[in-house]
Amino acid sequence: MPVEQIKDRITLKHPDGASAEILFYGATVVSWKARDNTSSTPSERLFVSGKAALNGSKPVRGGIPVVFPCFGPPEHPDHARLSQHGFARNEVWNFEKIVMDNDAGVSVRLNLLPRPSIAAVYDKPFELAFVVTLSEHQLSTDLHVANPSRTSALEFQALLHTYIRAPAQEVLIQPLSGRRYVDKVDNAAIKEENRGAVDVRHFTDSVYEEVPDKIIVSWPNGGLVVKKTNFPNVTIWNPGAEAGSRIGDMEPGGWERFVCVEPGFVRGFKQLSPGETWIGQQVLSLNE
Ligand SMILES: O=P(O)(O)OC[C@H]1O[C@H](O)[C@H](O)[C@@H](O)[C@@H]1O
């Protein structure tokens, strides 16, 4: 059975051994196992903290949390009552349907619609869907945002907060050179990246602008490619030891085991006219 529903989550299984697990809570992808050229068995590609809450009590520290409609603390008046990174990562999504199930891949669609718990803090009409597609060496996650209003625009930010399992002391991310970025660990100073490849050996929280749609994340004997569509920005985050050890749900030393590479639309706000739909896509690929 390539799609299995177990209480609070669904598991996708590919005939070649790859698998993915999605919690209904936040539509958070909490596991992606796949083989690359060098491995004979599928191995875990995402990082989830051993101290992450997976019971819906708080957003998952790891995997691929969905950030909507604001990134970071709210800045837009429509978002004033929301908490950091919005509500999508801490609401239970609906499992809508299996979109595809064949040898090429298996794909499911979840959705999130207005409900009282959201209306209490956010009163704009919206429709969200999240389509997760697993193929042999690839995991694709598409966030659909629709504006069902007949009269007013929807203004939002959206981002996929992907925790890639990687040795933080050795990982390199490129190409970012020449790109402007907001350095959130230096008073939100606007800088221009001059490194050929960016590392996270020190506390890093940088929001890059106008990033190419293919990002290479590599380390000795490993790596993957992050491809994106309609997400102009990429945030690179790793808290390092000092800030990392202050995060309550971070496992000891967890910051050594991941880099967050987060495609998003987070500089300014995406404006969606009444009746319009926007899709932001991230594709994680091995063997490229
Ligand atoms: O602790 P969280 O709310 O999950 O946020 C974790 C991190 O998310 C993003 O990467 C932001 O750029 C960081 O500033 C933030 O610390």
The ligand as an SDF file (V2000), in Angstrom:
LIG
                    3D

 16 16  0  0  0  0  0  0  0  0999 V2000
   11.9640   28.8110   16.4180 O   0  0  0  0  0  0  0  0  0  0  0  0
   11.1390   29.0140   15.1740 P   0  0  0  0  0  0  0  0  0  0  0  0
    9.9390   29.8810   15.4110 O   0  0  0  0  0  0  0  0  0  0  0  0
   10.7750   27.7110   14.5520 O   0  0  0  0  0  0  0  0  0  0  0  0
   12.0440   29.7830   14.1510 O   0  0  0  0  0  0  0  0  0  0  0  0
   13.2930   29.2930   13.7710 C   0  0  0  0  0  0  0  0  0  0  0  0
   13.9600   30.2350   12.7820 C   0  0  0  0  0  0  0  0  0  0  0  0
   13.1840   30.3340   11.6310 O   0  0  0  0  0  0  0  0  0  0  0  0
   13.7550   31.0890   10.5550 C   0  0  0  0  0  0  0  0  0  0  0  0
   14.8440   30.4390   10.0190 O   0  0  0  0  0  0  0  0  0  0  0  0
   14.1150   32.4810   10.9880 C   0  0  0  0  0  0  0  0  0  0  0  0
   14.8600   33.1760   10.0000 O   0  0  0  0  0  0  0  0  0  0  0  0
   14.8670   32.4730   12.2770 C   0  0  0  0  0  0  0  0  0  0  0  0
   15.0080   33.8060   12.7220 O   0  0  0  0  0  0  0  0  0  0  0  0
   14.1580   31.6260   13.3210 C   0  0  0  0  0  0  0  0  0  0  0  0
   14.8960   31.6180   14.5040 O   0  0  0  0  0  0  0  0  0  0  0  0
  1  2  2  0
  2  3  1  0
  2  4  1  0
  2  5  1  0
  5  6  1  0
  6  7  1  0
  7  8  1  0
  7 15  1  0
  8  9  1  0
  9 10  1  0
  9 11  1  0
 11 12  1  0
 11 13  1  0
 13 14  1  0
 13 15  1  0
 15 16  1  0
M  END
$$$$
